[in-house]
Amino acid sequence: MLTYLLFDLALPENQPAGAAQTTPVYDLLRFLPIGYLLSVAIELPILYFFLPSRISKALRIFAGFWLTACSYPFVGLIFPLIFFGYSRAVYLLAAETFAPVAECLIFWLAIAGKINLSSRDLFVSFAIITLANLCSFAIGEVFNAFGWFGYF
């Protein structure tokens, strides 16, 4: 099963002849750029308008693209493979906990230390990064509920 899941592009036995050849990995890879751009479209405005004013506008825009670029491949590709066969709730708990924690850590290591944010500004930044991720998650769940992409 794992071999099929990761590498086999042949039609599964229960897939009708003439159907598009696909695997879960292919579907995840195909959706990855779409999911990334949707996440950035949701998270970037929140980061841009609500991160502390001490963070330059250019750095806010950079953070909007970069933080998502660092976490989204795990949420959109790695975690679905790790939690294949588990309930969606288990996947969501792991992925949606990982994303804001990882992004806050990356922000702290790569950005906050370079511009000497105060403890208060750092806390606010972490809260805003978490809020942006929650908004992205919520809108993604709406998309999923309506089957707008059909990948989940």
C-alpha positions as CSV (number, residue, x, y, z in Angstrom):
1,M,0.0,0.0,0.0
2,L,2.8,2.4,0.9
3,T,4.5,1.8,-2.4
4,Y,1.3,2.6,-4.3
5,L,0.7,5.7,-2.1
6,L,4.1,7.1,-2.8
7,F,5.2,5.9,-6.2
8,D,2.8,3.9,-8.2
9,L,1.0,5.8,-11.0
10,A,-0.9,2.8,-12.3
11,L,-4.6,2.7,-11.9
12,P,-5.8,1.1,-8.7
13,E,-8.0,-2.0,-9.2
14,N,-11.2,-0.2,-8.1
15,Q,-10.7,2.7,-10.5
16,P,-12.7,2.4,-13.7
17,A,-10.9,2.1,-17.0
18,G,-10.6,5.5,-18.7
19,A,-10.4,7.3,-15.4
20,A,-7.5,9.7,-15.0
21,Q,-4.4,8.1,-13.5
22,T,-3.7,9.5,-10.2
23,T,-2.3,8.8,-6.7
24,P,-2.7,10.6,-3.4
25,V,0.8,12.0,-3.8
26,Y,0.1,13.3,-7.3
27,D,-3.1,15.0,-6.0
28,L,-1.3,16.5,-3.1
29,L,1.5,17.8,-5.3
30,R,-1.0,19.2,-7.8
31,F,-2.8,21.1,-5.1
32,L,0.4,22.3,-3.3
33,P,0.8,25.6,-5.3
34,I,-2.9,26.3,-5.2
35,G,-3.1,25.8,-1.4
36,Y,0.1,27.8,-0.9
37,L,-1.3,30.8,-2.8
38,L,-4.6,30.6,-1.1
39,S,-2.9,30.5,2.3
40,V,-0.7,33.5,1.4
41,A,-3.8,35.4,0.1
42,I,-5.5,34.9,3.5
43,E,-2.5,35.2,5.9
44,L,-0.5,38.0,4.2
45,P,-3.1,40.8,4.7
46,I,-3.4,39.9,8.4
47,L,0.3,39.9,8.9
48,Y,0.7,43.1,6.9
49,F,-1.9,45.1,8.8
50,F,-1.6,43.7,12.3
51,L,2.1,42.9,13.0
52,P,3.7,45.5,15.2
53,S,4.6,48.8,13.5
54,R,8.3,48.3,14.4
55,I,8.4,45.6,11.7
56,S,8.8,47.3,8.3
57,K,6.1,46.9,5.6
58,A,8.6,45.1,3.3
59,L,9.5,42.6,6.1
60,R,5.7,42.0,6.8
61,I,5.2,41.2,3.1
62,F,8.3,38.9,3.1
63,A,7.0,37.2,6.3
64,G,3.6,36.6,4.6
65,F,5.2,34.7,1.8
66,W,8.1,33.1,3.6
67,L,6.5,31.8,6.8
68,T,3.8,30.1,4.7
69,A,6.5,28.7,2.3
70,C,8.2,27.1,5.3
71,S,5.2,25.5,6.9
72,Y,2.8,24.8,4.0
73,P,4.7,21.9,2.4
74,F,4.5,20.0,5.8
75,V,0.8,20.8,6.2
76,G,-0.2,20.2,2.6
77,L,2.1,17.3,1.7
78,I,4.0,15.7,4.5
79,F,1.3,15.5,7.2
80,P,-1.4,14.1,4.8
81,L,1.1,11.3,4.0
82,I,2.1,10.7,7.7
83,F,-1.6,10.6,8.8
84,F,-2.9,8.6,5.8
85,G,-5.5,6.2,7.2
86,Y,-6.1,8.2,10.4
87,S,-9.1,10.3,11.0
88,R,-9.2,13.8,9.5
89,A,-9.4,15.2,13.1
90,V,-6.0,13.7,13.9
91,Y,-4.4,15.2,10.8
92,L,-6.0,18.6,11.5
93,L,-4.9,18.6,15.1
94,A,-1.3,17.8,14.2
95,A,-1.1,20.1,11.1
96,E,-2.9,23.1,12.5
97,T,-0.8,22.9,15.7
98,F,2.4,22.5,13.8
99,A,1.9,25.5,11.4
100,P,1.6,28.3,13.9
101,V,4.2,26.9,16.2
102,A,6.7,26.4,13.4
103,E,6.0,29.9,11.9
104,C,6.4,31.5,15.3
105,L,9.7,29.8,15.8
106,I,10.9,30.7,12.4
107,F,9.8,34.3,12.9
108,W,11.5,34.5,16.3
109,L,14.8,33.0,14.9
110,A,15.0,34.8,11.6
111,I,13.1,38.1,12.1
112,A,12.5,39.1,15.7
113,G,16.1,38.7,16.8
114,K,17.4,40.9,14.0
115,I,15.2,43.9,14.8
116,N,15.2,43.5,18.6
117,L,11.5,43.3,19.2
118,S,10.3,43.9,22.7
119,S,8.8,41.0,24.6
120,R,5.4,42.6,24.1
121,D,5.9,43.1,20.4
122,L,7.1,39.5,20.1
123,F,4.0,38.2,22.0
124,V,1.8,40.3,19.7
125,S,3.6,39.0,16.6
126,F,3.1,35.4,17.8
127,A,-0.6,36.0,18.4
128,I,-1.0,37.6,14.9
129,I,0.8,34.7,13.2
130,T,-1.5,32.3,15.1
131,L,-4.6,34.3,14.1
132,A,-3.5,34.3,10.5
133,N,-3.1,30.5,10.6
134,L,-6.5,30.1,12.2
135,C,-8.1,32.3,9.5
136,S,-6.4,30.3,6.8
137,F,-7.5,27.0,8.4
138,A,-11.1,28.2,8.8
139,I,-11.4,29.4,5.2
140,G,-9.8,26.2,4.0
141,E,-12.5,24.2,6.0
142,V,-15.2,26.2,4.2
143,F,-13.7,25.4,0.9
144,N,-13.5,21.7,2.0
145,A,-17.1,21.7,3.2
146,F,-18.3,22.9,-0.2
147,G,-15.9,20.5,-2.1
148,W,-14.6,23.4,-4.1
149,F,-11.3,21.7,-4.8
150,G,-12.2,18.0,-4.3
151,Y,-8.8,17.0,-3.0
152,F,-9.7,16.3,0.6
